[in-house]
Amino acid sequence: MNTVVNSVRLLGNLGKDPIIKSFSNGGKVANCTLATPHLSRDKDGNKVEETDWHLIVIRGKMAEVAEKYLTKGSQIAVEGSLRSRKYNDSDGNERYITEVIVSDMQMLGGKKDK
């Protein structure tokens, strides 16, 4: 089987308000961090809650929804694909980043006032 699947589904809470970028063509993109907690065990066998952080990229109409309704702490479920890319930081060092490019998003919980 030669089928390649790049798919991810996450449920978590935003770590901060989305950062919105607007383009001259009217398009928008929202960048945010999503915290997903999970349980693991320490070396003594005790349960420990840990948090993984994911960089989330939301485009188009979903970015407009994110801008209007999402704030730090909002619980969302996202589906999308992983994308890794490299960039140069302010010191000229080459860095790598992996992001979730969102194709579907569901807001969970009640509406938050901005």
N, CA, C and O atoms as a printed pandas DataFrame, in Angstrom:
     atom_number atom_name residue_name chain_id  residue_number  x_coord  y_coord  z_coord
0              1         N          MET        A               1    0.846   -1.176    0.000
1              2        CA          MET        A               1    0.000    0.000    0.000
2              3         C          MET        A               1    0.887    1.233    0.000
3              4         O          MET        A               1    1.735    1.384    0.880
4              5         N          ASN        A               2    0.706    2.113   -0.969
5              6        CA          ASN        A               2    1.508    3.322   -1.104
6              7         C          ASN        A               2    0.736    4.578   -0.740
7              8         O          ASN        A               2    1.092    5.671   -1.181
8              9         N          THR        A               3   -0.302    4.441    0.047
9             10        CA          THR        A               3   -1.097    5.598    0.428
10            11         C          THR        A               3   -0.404    6.350    1.559
11            12         O          THR        A               3   -0.031    5.757    2.571
12            13         N          VAL        A               4   -0.235    7.653    1.381
13            14        CA          VAL        A               4    0.363    8.502    2.397
14            15         C          VAL        A               4   -0.738    9.385    2.979
15            16         O          VAL        A               4   -1.464   10.051    2.242
16            17         N          VAL        A               5   -0.854    9.384    4.286
17            18        CA          VAL        A               5   -1.880   10.180    4.943
18            19         C          VAL        A               5   -1.207   11.138    5.919
19            20         O          VAL        A               5   -0.432   10.713    6.776
20            21         N          ASN        A               6   -1.496   12.409    5.791
21            22        CA          ASN        A               6   -0.997   13.427    6.697
22            23         C          ASN        A               6   -2.221   14.067    7.332
23            24         O          ASN        A               6   -2.776   15.031    6.803
24            25         N          SER        A               7   -2.633   13.527    8.462
25            26        CA          SER        A               7   -3.870   13.990    9.091
26            27         C          SER        A               7   -3.695   14.022   10.599
27            28         O          SER        A               7   -3.083   13.131   11.187
28            29         N          VAL        A               8   -4.239   15.055   11.212
29            30        CA          VAL        A               8   -4.160   15.186   12.657
30            31         C          VAL        A               8   -5.479   15.736   13.180
31            32         O          VAL        A               8   -6.102   16.584   12.541
32            33         N          ARG        A               9   -5.904   15.252   14.346
33            34        CA          ARG        A               9   -7.099   15.754   15.030
34            35         C          ARG        A               9   -6.701   16.073   16.457
35            36         O          ARG        A               9   -6.109   15.242   17.146
36            37         N          LEU        A              10   -7.027   17.281   16.901
37            38        CA          LEU        A              10   -6.660   17.720   18.247
38            39         C          LEU        A              10   -7.842   18.369   18.936
39            40         O          LEU        A              10   -8.685   18.998   18.296
40            41         N          LEU        A              11   -7.894   18.211   20.242
41            42        CA          LEU        A              11   -8.883   18.862   21.095
42            43         C          LEU        A              11   -8.112   19.493   22.242
43            44         O          LEU        A              11   -7.374   18.814   22.956
44            45         N          GLY        A              12   -8.289   20.807   22.414
45            46        CA          GLY        A              12   -7.545   21.474   23.474
46            47         C          GLY        A              12   -8.014   22.896   23.693
47            48         O          GLY        A              12   -9.077   23.297   23.219
48            49         N          ASN        A              13   -7.208   23.652   24.418
49            50        CA          ASN        A              13   -7.526   25.040   24.757
50            51         C          ASN        A              13   -6.453   25.968   24.203
51            52         O          ASN        A              13   -5.265   25.645   24.200
52            53         N          LEU        A              14   -6.907   27.145   23.729
53            54        CA          LEU        A              14   -5.962   28.122   23.204
54            55         C          LEU        A              14   -5.081   28.666   24.323
55            56         O          LEU        A              14   -5.558   28.958   25.419
56            57         N          GLY        A              15   -3.791   28.796   24.030
57            58        CA          GLY        A              15   -2.846   29.317   25.013
58            59         C          GLY        A              15   -2.825   30.835   25.073
59            60         O          GLY        A              15   -2.382   31.412   26.066
60            61         N          LYS        A              16   -3.301   31.486   24.014
61            62        CA          LYS        A              16   -3.383   32.947   23.976
62            63         C          LYS        A              16   -4.375   33.328   22.888
63            64         O          LYS        A              16   -4.813   32.475   22.116
64            65         N          ASP        A              17   -4.728   34.598   22.826
65            66        CA          ASP        A              17   -5.624   35.067   21.774
66            67         C          ASP        A              17   -4.975   34.821   20.415
67            68         O          ASP        A              17   -3.758   34.943   20.278
68            69         N          PRO        A              18   -5.786   34.473   19.402
69            70        CA          PRO        A              18   -5.219   34.297   18.065
70            71         C          PRO        A              18   -4.571   35.586   17.552
71            72         O          PRO        A              18   -5.054   36.685   17.823
72            73         N          ILE        A              19   -3.482   35.438   16.814
73            74        CA          ILE        A              19   -2.837   36.567   16.149
74            75         C          ILE        A              19   -3.353   36.569   14.714
75            76         O          ILE        A              19   -3.168   35.599   13.978
76            77         N          ILE        A              20   -3.995   37.658   14.326
77            78        CA          ILE        A              20   -4.642   37.744   13.020
78            79         C          ILE        A              20   -3.784   38.574   12.072
79            80         O          ILE        A              20   -3.321   39.659   12.422
80            81         N          LYS        A              21   -3.577   38.045   10.862
81            82        CA          LYS        A              21   -2.901   38.788    9.805
82            83         C          LYS        A              21   -3.897   38.965    8.666
83            84         O          LYS        A              21   -4.552   38.013    8.245
84            85         N          SER        A              22   -4.001   40.191    8.178
85            86        CA          SER        A              22   -4.882   40.489    7.044
86            87         C          SER        A              22   -4.030   40.791    5.823
87            88         O          SER        A              22   -2.955   41.381    5.929
88            89         N          PHE        A              23   -4.524   40.380    4.663
89            90        CA          PHE        A              23   -3.800   40.571    3.419
90            91         C          PHE        A              23   -4.534   41.560    2.520
91            92         O          PHE        A              23   -5.728   41.801    2.701
92            93         N          SER        A              24   -3.828   42.125    1.563
93            94        CA          SER        A              24   -4.416   43.137    0.674
94            95         C          SER        A              24   -5.577   42.592   -0.150
95            96         O          SER        A              24   -6.433   43.360   -0.589
96            97         N          ASN        A              25   -5.621   41.284   -0.364
97            98        CA          ASN        A              25   -6.725   40.696   -1.134
98            99         C          ASN        A              25   -7.962   40.423   -0.264
99           100         O          ASN        A              25   -8.949   39.868   -0.746
100          101         N          GLY        A              26   -7.903   40.815    1.018
101          102        CA          GLY        A              26   -9.026   40.617    1.929
102          103         C          GLY        A              26   -8.954   39.324    2.720
103          104         O          GLY        A              26   -9.759   39.113    3.627
104          105         N          GLY        A              27   -8.013   38.458    2.399
105          106        CA          GLY        A              27   -7.863   37.195    3.120
106          107         C          GLY        A              27   -7.268   37.403    4.502
107          108         O          GLY        A              27   -6.624   38.415    4.778
108          109         N          LYS        A              28   -7.500   36.421    5.362
109          110        CA          LYS        A              28   -6.959   36.473    6.722
110          111         C          LYS        A              28   -6.361   35.126    7.088
111          112         O          LYS        A              28   -6.722   34.086    6.536
112          113         N          VAL        A              29   -5.433   35.178    8.040
113          114        CA          VAL        A              29   -4.882   33.970    8.637
114          115         C          VAL        A              29   -4.778   34.218   10.140
115          116         O          VAL        A              29   -4.379   35.296   10.579
116          117         N          ALA        A              30   -5.141   33.206   10.913
117          118        CA          ALA        A              30   -5.047   33.281   12.370
118          119         C          ALA        A              30   -3.997   32.273   12.825
119          120         O          ALA        A              30   -4.028   31.109   12.426
120          121         N          ASN        A              31   -3.079   32.722   13.654
121          122        CA          ASN        A              31   -2.057   31.856   14.240
122          123         C          ASN        A              31   -2.295   31.805   15.737
123          124         O          ASN        A              31   -2.496   32.837   16.377
124          125         N          CYS        A              32   -2.272   30.600   16.293
125          126        CA          CYS        A              32   -2.461   30.469   17.740
126          127         C          CYS        A              32   -1.776   29.204   18.239
127          128         O          CYS        A              32   -1.305   28.380   17.455
128          129         N          THR        A              33   -1.734   29.071   19.545
129          130        CA          THR        A              33   -1.178   27.878   20.167
130          131         C          THR        A              33   -2.311   27.109   20.816
131          132         O          THR        A              33   -3.228   27.701   21.385
132          133         N          LEU        A              34   -2.246   25.794   20.729
133          134        CA          LEU        A              34   -3.266   24.924   21.299
134          135         C          LEU        A              34   -2.591   23.990   22.296
135          136         O          LEU        A              34   -1.614   23.317   21.970
136          137         N          ALA        A              35   -3.122   23.958   23.509
137          138        CA          ALA        A              35   -2.605   23.091   24.563
138          139         C          ALA        A              35   -3.455   21.830   24.627
139          140         O          ALA        A              35   -4.679   21.903   24.727
140          141         N          THR        A              36   -2.803   20.672   24.568
141          142        CA          THR        A              36   -3.508   19.400   24.704
142          143         C          THR        A              36   -2.899   18.643   25.887
143          144         O          THR        A              36   -1.741   18.231   25.831
144          145         N          PRO        A              37   -3.677   18.461   26.956
145          146        CA          PRO        A              37   -3.159   17.753   28.122
146          147         C          PRO        A              37   -3.229   16.233   27.942
147          148         O          PRO        A              37   -4.082   15.725   27.214
148          149         N          HIS        A              38   -2.350   15.534   28.595
149          150        CA          HIS        A              38   -2.383   14.071   28.606
150          151         C          HIS        A              38   -1.759   13.568   29.900
151          152         O          HIS        A              38   -0.977   14.274   30.538
152          153         N          LEU        A              39   -2.103   12.363   30.278
153          154        CA          LEU        A              39   -1.559   11.757   31.490
154          155         C          LEU        A              39   -0.412   10.826   31.134
155          156         O          LEU        A              39   -0.460   10.110   30.133
156          157         N          SER        A              40    0.605   10.846   31.955
157          158        CA          SER        A              40    1.717    9.908   31.831
158          159         C          SER        A              40    2.112    9.497   33.244
159          160         O          SER        A              40    1.499    9.932   34.219
160          161         N          ARG        A              41    3.109    8.680   33.347
161          162        CA          ARG        A              41    3.580    8.241   34.676
162          163         C          ARG        A              41    5.041    8.660   34.854
163          164         O          ARG        A              41    5.847    8.592   33.926
164          165         N          ASP        A              42    5.351    9.091   36.067
165          166        CA          ASP        A              42    6.739    9.446   36.367
166          167         C          ASP        A              42    7.525    8.177   36.688
167          168         O          ASP        A              42    6.986    7.073   36.608
168          169         N          LYS        A              43    8.798    8.336   37.051
169          170        CA          LYS        A              43    9.653    7.172   37.287
170          171         C          LYS        A              43    9.194    6.313   38.470
171          172         O          LYS        A              43    9.562    5.143   38.567
172          173         N          ASP        A              44    8.379    6.900   39.379
173          174        CA          ASP        A              44    7.862    6.157   40.518
174          175         C          ASP        A              44    6.490    5.553   40.241
175          176         O          ASP        A              44    5.899    4.925   41.120
176          177         N          GLY        A              45    5.975    5.743   39.009
177          178        CA          GLY        A              45    4.682    5.174   38.652
178          179         C          GLY        A              45    3.498    6.063   38.973
179          180         O          GLY        A              45    2.354    5.653   38.771
180          181         N          ASN        A              46    3.740    7.277   39.471
181          182        CA          ASN        A              46    2.648    8.197   39.780
182          183         C          ASN        A              46    2.144    8.870   38.509
183          184         O          ASN        A              46    2.925    9.193   37.614
184          185         N          LYS        A              47    0.823    9.080   38.438
185          186        CA          LYS        A              47    0.248    9.768   37.288
186          187         C          LYS        A              47    0.618   11.248   37.335
187          188         O          LYS        A              47    0.540   11.897   38.378
188          189         N          VAL        A              48    1.024   11.760   36.172
189          190        CA          VAL        A              48    1.417   13.147   36.042
190          191         C          VAL        A              48    0.717   13.710   34.807
191          192         O          VAL        A              48    0.754   13.101   33.737
192          193         N          GLU        A              49    0.074   14.884   34.958
193          194        CA          GLU        A              49   -0.530   15.519   33.792
194          195         C          GLU        A              49    0.506   16.397   33.111
195          196         O          GLU        A              49    1.141   17.242   33.742
196          197         N          GLU        A              50    0.663   16.184   31.820
197          198        CA          GLU        A              50    1.588   16.971   31.022
198          199         C          GLU        A              50    0.808   17.660   29.914
199          200         O          GLU        A              50   -0.302   17.249   29.576
200          201         N          THR        A              51    1.393   18.705   29.355
201          202        CA          THR        A              51    0.735   19.454   28.292
202          203         C          THR        A              51    1.651   19.533   27.084
203          204         O          THR        A              51    2.827   19.878   27.199
204          205         N          ASP        A              52    1.090   19.206   25.912
205          206        CA          ASP        A              52    1.793   19.408   24.650
206          207         C          ASP        A              52    1.247   20.681   24.022
207          208         O          ASP        A              52    0.054   20.965   24.123
208          209         N          TRP        A              53    2.118   21.447   23.374
209          210        CA          TRP        A              53    1.730   22.697   22.713
210          211         C          TRP        A              53    1.877   22.544   21.212
211          212         O          TRP        A              53    2.884   22.034   20.721
212          213         N          HIS        A              54    0.858   22.992   20.487
213          214        CA          HIS        A              54    0.829   22.875   19.035
214          215         C          HIS        A              54    0.624   24.253   18.420
215          216         O          HIS        A              54   -0.171   25.050   18.917
216          217         N          LEU        A              55    1.341   24.529   17.340
217          218        CA          LEU        A              55    1.149   25.769   16.587
218          219         C          LEU        A              55    0.061   25.511   15.555
219          220         O          LEU        A              55    0.148   24.564   14.772
220          221         N          ILE        A              56   -0.967   26.362   15.558
221          222        CA          ILE        A              56   -2.153   26.178   14.731
222          223         C          ILE        A              56   -2.250   27.327   13.733
223          224         O          ILE        A              56   -2.070   28.488   14.100
224          225         N          VAL        A              57   -2.537   27.002   12.455
225          226        CA          VAL        A              57   -2.715   27.997   11.406
226          227         C          VAL        A              57   -4.126   27.822   10.840
227          228         O          VAL        A              57   -4.477   26.756   10.334
228          229         N          ILE        A              58   -4.925   28.883   10.934
229          230        CA          ILE        A              58   -6.316   28.860   10.471
230          231         C          ILE        A              58   -6.451   29.916    9.378
231          232         O          ILE        A              58   -6.061   31.067    9.574
232          233         N          ARG        A              59   -7.002   29.529    8.227
233          234        CA          ARG        A              59   -7.087   30.451    7.092
234          235         C          ARG        A              59   -8.524   30.702    6.661
235          236         O          ARG        A              59   -9.444   29.970    7.026
236          237         N          GLY        A              60   -8.688   31.765    5.867
237          238        CA          GLY        A              60   -9.961   32.047    5.210
238          239         C          GLY        A              60  -11.090   32.393    6.167
239          240         O          GLY        A              60  -10.893   33.119    7.141
240          241         N          LYS        A              61  -12.274   31.867    5.880
241          242        CA          LYS        A              61  -13.469   32.158    6.683
242          243         C          LYS        A              61  -13.301   31.687    8.125
243          244         O          LYS        A              61  -13.792   32.330    9.053
244          245         N          MET        A              62  -12.609   30.567    8.310
245          246        CA          MET        A              62  -12.385   30.082    9.674
246          247         C          MET        A              62  -11.520   31.060   10.461
247          248         O          MET        A              62  -11.689   31.182   11.674
248          249         N          ALA        A              63  -10.599   31.757    9.804
249          250        CA          ALA        A              63   -9.772   32.766   10.473
250          251         C          ALA        A              63  -10.643   33.926   10.928
251          252         O          ALA        A              63  -10.418   34.485   12.002
252          253         N          GLU        A              64  -11.635   34.295   10.123
253          254        CA          GLU        A              64  -12.563   35.358   10.509
254          255         C          GLU        A              64  -13.372   34.943   11.737
255          256         O          GLU        A              64  -13.613   35.760   12.626
256          257         N          VAL        A              65  -13.791   33.678   11.789
257          258        CA          VAL        A              65  -14.515   33.159   12.960
258          259         C          VAL        A              65  -13.603   33.174   14.175
259          260         O          VAL        A              65  -14.023   33.564   15.264
260          261         N          ALA        A              66  -12.356   32.752   13.996
261          262        CA          ALA        A              66  -11.396   32.752   15.105
262          263         C          ALA        A              66  -11.190   34.156   15.642
263          264         O          ALA        A              66  -11.152   34.363   16.855
264          265         N          GLU        A              67  -11.057   35.122   14.738
265          266        CA          GLU        A              67  -10.860   36.515   15.146
266          267         C          GLU        A              67  -12.034   37.023   15.973
267          268         O          GLU        A              67  -11.849   37.752   16.948
268          269         N          LYS        A              68  -13.221   36.640   15.585
269          270        CA          LYS        A              68  -14.432   37.151   16.226
270          271         C          LYS        A              68  -14.762   36.451   17.549
271          272         O          LYS        A              68  -15.232   37.091   18.490
272          273         N          TYR        A              69  -14.518   35.141   17.620
273          274        CA          TYR        A              69  -15.029   34.372   18.755
274          275         C          TYR        A              69  -13.996   33.722   19.663
275          276         O          TYR        A              69  -14.319   33.402   20.807
276          277         N          LEU        A              70  -12.773   33.514   19.206
277          278        CA          LEU        A              70  -11.809   32.767   20.019
278          279         C          LEU        A              70  -10.919   33.694   20.835
279          280         O          LEU        A              70  -10.448   34.724   20.354
280          281         N          THR        A              71  -10.706   33.299   22.073
281          282        CA          THR        A              71   -9.793   34.012   22.971
282          283         C          THR        A              71   -8.983   32.990   23.755
283          284         O          THR        A              71   -9.246   31.789   23.690
284          285         N          LYS        A              72   -8.013   33.470   24.482
285          286        CA          LYS        A              72   -7.198   32.600   25.337
286          287         C          LYS        A              72   -8.127   31.745   26.196
287          288         O          LYS        A              72   -9.056   32.258   26.821
288          289         N          GLY        A              73   -7.868   30.441   26.220
289          290        CA          GLY        A              73   -8.665   29.523   27.026
290          291         C          GLY        A              73   -9.816   28.873   26.277
291          292         O          GLY        A              73  -10.387   27.895   26.761
292          293         N          SER        A              74  -10.173   29.399   25.095
293          294        CA          SER        A              74  -11.256   28.792   24.318
294          295         C          SER        A              74  -10.922   27.339   24.007
295          296         O          SER        A              74   -9.793   27.008   23.646
296          297         N          GLN        A              75  -11.933   26.476   24.155
297          298        CA          GLN        A              75  -11.743   25.071   23.823
298          299         C          GLN        A              75  -12.200   24.845   22.381
299          300         O          GLN        A              75  -13.315   25.208   22.007
300          301         N          ILE        A              76  -11.323   24.240   21.581
301          302        CA          ILE        A              76  -11.657   23.955   20.186
302          303         C          ILE        A              76  -11.177   22.554   19.809
303          304         O          ILE        A              76  -10.272   21.991   20.426
304          305         N          ALA        A              77  -11.814   22.020   18.778
305          306        CA          ALA        A              77  -11.363   20.784   18.148
306          307         C          ALA        A              77  -10.969   21.155   16.721
307          308         O          ALA        A              77  -11.709   21.857   16.033
308          309         N          VAL        A              78   -9.818   20.688   16.282
309          310        CA          VAL        A              78   -9.356   20.990   14.933
310          311         C          VAL        A              78   -8.953   19.701   14.226
311          312         O          VAL        A              78   -8.522   18.728   14.844
312          313         N          GLU        A              79   -9.110   19.736   12.906
313          314        CA          GLU        A              79   -8.597   18.693   12.030
314          315         C          GLU        A              79   -7.758   19.377   10.972
315          316         O          GLU        A              79   -8.078   20.483   10.536
316          317         N          GLY        A              80   -6.701   18.732   10.565
317          318        CA          GLY        A              80   -5.861   19.329    9.545
318          319         C          GLY        A              80   -4.684   18.449    9.213
319          320         O          GLY        A              80   -4.708   17.238    9.435
320          321         N          SER        A              81   -3.655   19.070    8.681
321          322        CA          SER        A              81   -2.448   18.348    8.298
322          323         C          SER        A              81   -1.238   19.035    8.910
323          324         O          SER        A              81   -1.267   20.226    9.222
324          325         N          LEU        A              82   -0.179   18.263    9.072
325          326        CA          LEU        A              82    1.066   18.802    9.614
326          327         C          LEU        A              82    1.923   19.345    8.486
327          328         O          LEU        A              82    2.012   18.754    7.410
328          329         N          ARG        A              83    2.553   20.485    8.753
329          330        CA          ARG        A              83    3.480   21.074    7.795
330          331         C          ARG        A              83    4.723   21.512    8.561
331          332         O          ARG        A              83    4.629   22.233    9.555
332          333         N          SER        A              84    5.867   21.079    8.099
333          334        CA          SER        A              84    7.135   21.512    8.688
334          335         C          SER        A              84    7.812   22.449    7.701
335          336         O          SER        A              84    7.753   22.250    6.488
336          337         N          ARG        A              85    8.451   23.468    8.241
337          338        CA          ARG        A              85    9.165   24.412    7.385
338          339         C          ARG        A              85   10.353   24.956    8.161
339          340         O          ARG        A              85   10.418   24.853    9.386
340          341         N          LYS        A              86   11.291   25.537    7.425
341          342        CA          LYS        A              86   12.438   26.147    8.090
342          343         C          LYS        A              86   12.422   27.645    7.846
343          344         O          LYS        A              86   11.857   28.134    6.868
344          345         N          TYR        A              87   13.058   28.356    8.762
345          346        CA          TYR        A              87   13.162   29.811    8.666
346          347         C          TYR        A              87   14.435   30.240    9.370
347          348         O          TYR        A              87   15.048   29.450   10.088
348          349         N          ASN        A              88   14.833   31.477    9.171
349          350        CA          ASN        A              88   15.995   32.038    9.867
350          351         C          ASN        A              88   15.508   32.971   10.963
351          352         O          ASN        A              88   14.694   33.861   10.717
352          353         N          ASP        A              89   16.014   32.760   12.183
353          354        CA          ASP        A              89   15.620   33.622   13.288
354          355         C          ASP        A              89   16.335   34.965   13.196
355          356         O          ASP        A              89   17.088   35.209   12.253
356          357         N          SER        A              90   16.099   35.830   14.171
357          358        CA          SER        A              90   16.662   37.187   14.130
358          359         C          SER        A              90   18.193   37.195   14.178
359          360         O          SER        A              90   18.820   38.177   13.782
360          361         N          ASP        A              91   18.794   36.107   14.662
361          362        CA          ASP        A              91   20.250   36.011   14.692
362          363         C          ASP        A              91   20.814   35.317   13.453
363          364         O          ASP        A              91   22.021   35.097   13.357
364          365         N          GLY        A              92   19.938   34.973   12.505
365          366        CA          GLY        A              92   20.373   34.314   11.283
366          367         C          GLY        A              92   20.512   32.804   11.396
367          368         O          GLY        A              92   20.968   32.153   10.456
368          369         N          ASN        A              93   20.120   32.232   12.553
369          370        CA          ASN        A              93   20.192   30.785   12.735
370          371         C          ASN        A              93   19.024   30.109   12.032
371          372         O          ASN        A              93   17.900   30.609   12.058
372          373         N          GLU        A              94   19.296   28.973   11.404
373          374        CA          GLU        A              94   18.248   28.221   10.736
374          375         C          GLU        A              94   17.440   27.455   11.782
375          376         O          GLU        A              94   18.003   26.736   12.607
376          377         N          ARG        A              95   16.121   27.614   11.743
377          378        CA          ARG        A              95   15.218   26.963   12.687
378          379         C          ARG        A              95   14.157   26.187   11.922
379          380         O          ARG        A              95   13.870   26.480   10.761
380          381         N          TYR        A              96   13.585   25.200   12.581
381          382        CA          TYR        A              96   12.515   24.398   11.992
382          383         C          TYR        A              96   11.280   24.498   12.878
383          384         O          TYR        A              96   11.379   24.610   14.100
384          385         N          ILE        A              97   10.117   24.455   12.237
385          386        CA          ILE        A              97    8.860   24.580   12.953
386          387         C          ILE        A              97    7.857   23.618   12.316
387          388         O          ILE        A              97    7.869   23.421   11.101
388          389         N          THR        A              98    6.993   23.023   13.129
389          390        CA          THR        A              98    5.913   22.171   12.634
390          391         C          THR        A              98    4.602   22.791   13.069
391          392         O          THR        A              98    4.409   23.106   14.243
392          393         N          GLU        A              99    3.691   22.965   12.103
393          394        CA          GLU        A              99    2.399   23.601   12.353
394          395         C          GLU        A              99    1.272   22.672   11.914
395          396         O          GLU        A              99    1.462   21.801   11.065
396          397         N          VAL        A             100    0.097   22.872   12.505
397          398        CA          VAL        A             100   -1.111   22.195   12.066
398          399         C          VAL        A             100   -1.857   23.177   11.167
399          400         O          VAL        A             100   -2.268   24.246   11.619
400          401         N          ILE        A             101   -2.032   22.816    9.895
401          402        CA          ILE        A             101   -2.794   23.632    8.962
402          403         C          ILE        A             101   -4.236   23.150    9.041
403          404         O          ILE        A             101   -4.546   22.041    8.603
404          405         N          VAL        A             102   -5.109   23.965    9.589
405          406        CA          VAL        A             102   -6.474   23.555    9.922
406          407         C          VAL        A             102   -7.353   23.504    8.671
407          408         O          VAL        A             102   -7.388   24.442    7.875
408          409         N          SER        A             103   -8.061   22.383    8.520
409          410        CA          SER        A             103   -9.044   22.242    7.446
410          411         C          SER        A             103  -10.472   22.249    7.988
411          412         O          SER        A             103  -11.420   22.516    7.250
412          413         N          ASP        A             104  -10.625   21.950    9.293
413          414        CA          ASP        A             104  -11.940   21.977    9.933
414          415         C          ASP        A             104  -11.750   22.343   11.398
415          416         O          ASP        A             104  -10.792   21.916   12.042
416          417         N          MET        A             105  -12.675   23.136   11.906
417          418        CA          MET        A             105  -12.578   23.596   13.290
418          419         C          MET        A             105  -13.969   23.616   13.913
419          420         O          MET        A             105  -14.943   24.018   13.277
420          421         N          GLN        A             106  -14.045   23.180   15.156
421          422        CA          GLN        A             106  -15.276   23.274   15.924
422          423         C          GLN        A             106  -14.975   23.992   17.221
423          424         O          GLN        A             106  -14.025   23.654   17.927
424          425         N          MET        A             107  -15.798   24.996   17.532
425          426        CA          MET        A             107  -15.666   25.679   18.805
426          427         C          MET        A             107  -16.503   24.903   19.814
427          428         O          MET        A             107  -17.645   24.538   19.534
428          429         N          LEU        A             108  -15.940   24.658   20.972
429          430        CA          LEU        A             108  -16.630   23.912   22.023
430          431         C          LEU        A             108  -16.882   24.828   23.202
431          432         O          LEU        A             108  -16.141   25.792   23.394
432          433         N          GLY        A             109  -17.880   24.563   23.979
433          434        CA          GLY        A             109  -18.207   25.434   25.102
434          435         C          GLY        A             109  -19.054   26.591   24.627
435          436         O          GLY        A             109  -19.476   26.630   23.471
436          437         N          GLY        A             110  -19.301   27.528   25.514
437          438        CA          GLY        A             110  -20.155   28.667   25.208
438          439         C          GLY        A             110  -19.428   29.774   24.455
439          440         O          GLY        A             110  -18.203   29.764   24.333
440          441         N          LYS        A             111  -20.200   30.718   23.959
441          442        CA          LYS        A             111  -19.651   31.883   23.262
442          443         C          LYS        A             111  -18.930   32.769   24.258
443          444         O          LYS        A             111  -19.434   33.027   25.351
444          445         N          LYS        A             112  -17.755   33.232   23.883
445          446        CA          LYS        A             112  -16.988   34.131   24.740
446          447         C          LYS        A             112  -17.138   35.545   24.237
447          448         O          LYS        A             112  -17.106   35.784   23.030
448          449         N          ASP        A             113  -17.303   36.493   25.154
449          450        CA          ASP        A             113  -17.384   37.895   24.764
450          451         C          ASP        A             113  -15.974   38.441   24.638
451          452         O          ASP        A             113  -15.115   38.172   25.477
452          453         N          LYS        A             114  -15.744   39.212   23.579
453          454        CA          LYS        A             114  -14.432   39.831   23.372
454          455         C          LYS        A             114  -14.427   41.237   23.861
455          456         O          LYS        A             114  -13.406   41.919   23.769
